[in-house]
Amino acid sequence: MNDLHERLQRVRREIAKAERQFGREAGSVKLLAVSKTRGADAVLALARLGVTDFGENYVQEAQGKLRQLPEQSLGWHFIGPAQSNKTGAIATCFDWVHSLARMRIATRLDAARPADLPPLNVCIQVNIDAEVSKSGVTLDALEPLAEQICSLPRLRLRGLMALPAPAADFAVQRRAFAQLRQAQERLSDRGFALDTLSMGTTNDMRAAIAEGATLVRIGTALFGPRK
Ligand SMILES: *Cc1c(COP(=O)(O)O)cnc(C)c1O
């Protein structure tokens, strides 16, 4: 068994273990392999091991990989900051955008989504730490944005995403993710039909699963450290 296979098995075991430990249904947490900075060969190797969904932060880099993997029917998720001059390419190449935080970008993605593709799945990125430097909407601005996004026919709002400030302490990690879960619950109470909580990376995946993540975005634990 090679390193990649071993690391994938370890990640899958950790997800399964956290599901059991925190009373989550087996198989309820999806693995998104974050393949930014990794080559198409690494994506292909993971795809052959049964990984179906890949996350990318840079549009051009992702386009290069897609060109090299024409036969693979994989789910591609855009998780980087969405710039308005890239919305056309994002709406064409990707199945999901996790990092939506501005109505202007939403409108452009909606307009650019090709008619022969299903609506683009989107998550709203929430800045739960309310850090000025970070992308994402504040909790206050969340519901109005969710409402506006739902009026766009070529986008389908699926849930929320967060990338909290790195914390070493499990309880601190959990607190941040609990805020995202509660925000999702409030939106659900208001009638939004959401099924995705995109939260948790290599360092805080267990805490995210404990708080209800339905999708964890894992790079380093699968591929090793990025250069
Ligand atoms: C890079 C990245 C990840 C993966 O982080 P790792 O620590 O490598 O698991 C997850 N989410 C986002 C938004 C990222 O940019």
PDBQT file of the ligand as one rigid body, heavy atoms in Angstrom, charges set to zero:
ROOT
HETATM    1  C1  LIG A 301      -6.424  24.751   2.191  1.00  0.00    +0.000 C 
HETATM    2  C2  LIG A 301      -7.806  24.719   2.734  1.00  0.00    +0.000 A 
HETATM    3  C3  LIG A 301      -8.273  23.592   3.437  1.00  0.00    +0.000 A 
HETATM    4  C4  LIG A 301      -7.414  22.374   3.763  1.00  0.00    +0.000 C 
HETATM    5  O1  LIG A 301      -6.617  22.611   4.868  1.00  0.00    +0.000 OA
HETATM    6  P1  LIG A 301      -5.635  21.464   5.477  1.00  0.00    +0.000 P 
HETATM    7  O2  LIG A 301      -5.179  22.064   6.746  1.00  0.00    +0.000 OA
HETATM    8  O3  LIG A 301      -4.557  21.260   4.480  1.00  0.00    +0.000 OA
HETATM    9  O4  LIG A 301      -6.468  20.253   5.681  1.00  0.00    +0.000 OA
HETATM   10  C5  LIG A 301      -9.597  23.598   3.851  1.00  0.00    +0.000 A 
HETATM   11  N1  LIG A 301     -10.409  24.659   3.603  1.00  0.00    +0.000 NA
HETATM   12  C6  LIG A 301      -9.991  25.749   2.953  1.00  0.00    +0.000 A 
HETATM   13  C7  LIG A 301     -10.934  26.885   2.707  1.00  0.00    +0.000 C 
HETATM   14  C8  LIG A 301      -8.677  25.821   2.515  1.00  0.00    +0.000 A 
HETATM   15  O5  LIG A 301      -8.261  26.926   1.875  1.00  0.00    +0.000 OA
ENDROOT
TORSDOF 0
